[in-house]
Amino acid sequence: MDTKNDIKLNKGASFDNAIVVETNNSQIGVAYEYKELKKIYPVHLVTLQYVTENNNKFYDVFEISLPNEEKTEVYFDITNFYGK
């Protein structure tokens, strides 16, 4: 699977296409998020990270800056572990 193409196909690009973190352990979940960010964007800088709620689900949203100065957001559905 080509993760870079996945993000171009909207995987992680919005609430509707968020990358689902399938663990109920927050430490494992957070590590997974950073691992996936690194796979999708090997060179990036996280400029903002926040948790938000949408349609009774919880999301970690990473705003990142890329080497070409492009900025983008990556959404992770953290409902399985958030608050546990």
Buried (B, 14 or more C-beta within 10 A) or exposed (E): EEBEEBBEEEBBBBBEBBBEBEBEEBEEBBEBBEEBBEBBBEEBEEEEBEEEEBEEBBBBBBBBBEEEEEEBEBBBBBBBBBEE
